[in-house]
Amino acid sequence: MRPTVSIIVPVYQVEQYLRKCLESLVDQTLQNLEILVINDGSPDHSQEIIEEFQHKFPHLIRSFQKENGGLSDARNFGLDRATGDYIGFVDSDDTVSPTMFAEMYQLAIAHNAEMVICNLQKVDEKGTVTQNLTQIPNMPEKIFLREHFSVFADLSYFACNKIYERKLFEGKRFKKGVHFEDIQLIPQLLLECNVIAQTQNFHYKYLERADSITKIHSEKGLDILKAVEDVSHYFQSSQYTAHATELKNFKILEGVYTFLAYSAFVKDAAVFKNLQSELNSFLRKHQISTLEILTYKRFGRNYLLSLPLKKKIYYLLSFTGLYPILRKLLQ
């Protein structure tokens, strides 16, 4: 019997977290699934943990080893081998609730949905919840995109809190060799959907690791703008091409706010200034005004006003180009 859901788990240097992740997956209440664990050339002891789970759960775990190629390459490797009706992704340092895939698959079948979305929680290394990330508030369980296309501009494009009908990936894969590959691909998949479904349950726990918080932020942030450009290009030939307002709002959320959130952690002043310069070019190209940024609404609320005070100040200084004050604020 073909699996209902294929879960793709790329693995690289996560021996400290992998066991907990795999435990949460083999404990799923949805029985007819497959878990594709892709060892992306990990130099640590992750493979030993993978083999342990494959031995204990041969009916669930499919193990693969490949040369290191990065997150996108590992996910694509899994996509090429997945056999389920729906596809899910789980990062190997994260965990999920026992009912995540059962509920999301049931919603997919009940509503004939091509994509299903759940809420996330950020957790620290002790497992303490640090932030609830609600995805689509104040909307029905079944969402017809033609009636509620504002979702396109409001949604957070994490790959891992969703399941996708496998046909969405026909001719599509994660872009290799870039950062922010989720922003580049997942909106394109949404543009192929007619119906999506959602649950307000917080099924996915995203681990905010100490080493990722201190990770160097660099000119790789420009990949955000490139991802938005790719989505904008794809949008023009999609079934939703008439929805210009939602496309512009997508550009504001991802191309401005997400980009600036990344830039805030750039320590090198020259790199920071270059990122700001590229952002200004992006704004001119897409004719995005400061007023449109300031008045941008997400889920019906002014986005800027909904943020904490420090973030408000940071964004306002960014929009006015006051670099010296901004650098002092970030130090």
HUPE-V185013 format. One line per field, one symbol per residue. psi: psi as a letter, one per 40 degrees, with the letter a starting at -180 (. if undefined). burial: I if it has 9 or more other C-alpha atoms within 8 Angstrom, else O. Layout:
psi: ???
burial: ???
//
This chain:
psi: hhidhhhhgihhffddeddddddddeehdhdgiihhhhhffheafdddddddddddgdedhhhiiiiheidddddddddeeieidihihhieeiiiidedddddddddddefhdihiiiihhiaeeehhehhghdgifiidhhhdddfedddddihfidefiihhdddehehihhieiifddddddddddeeidhiiiieigdhhhhgiddddeihhaeededdddddddddddddeiefdegddddddddddddcddddddddehdhdddddddddddddddddefhidddddehhhfeihddeeiidddddddddddefgddddddde.
burial: OOIIIIIIIIIIOIIOIIIIIIOIIOOIOOOOIIIIIIIIIIOOOIIOIIIOIIOOIIOIIIIOOOOOIIOIIIIIIIOOOIOIIIIIIIIIIIIIIIIIIIOIIOIIOOIOIIIIIIIIIIIIIOOOIOOIOIIIOOOOOIIIIOOOIOIIIIOOOIOIIIIIIIOIOOOOOIIOOOOIIIIIIIIIIIIIIIIIIIIIOIIIIIIIOOOOOOOOIOOOIIIIIIIIOIIIOIIOOIOOIOOOOIIIIIIIIIIIIIIIOIIOIIOOOOIIIOIOOIIOOIIOOOOIOOOOIOIIOIOOOIIIOOOOOOOIOIIOIIOOOOIOOIIOOOO
//
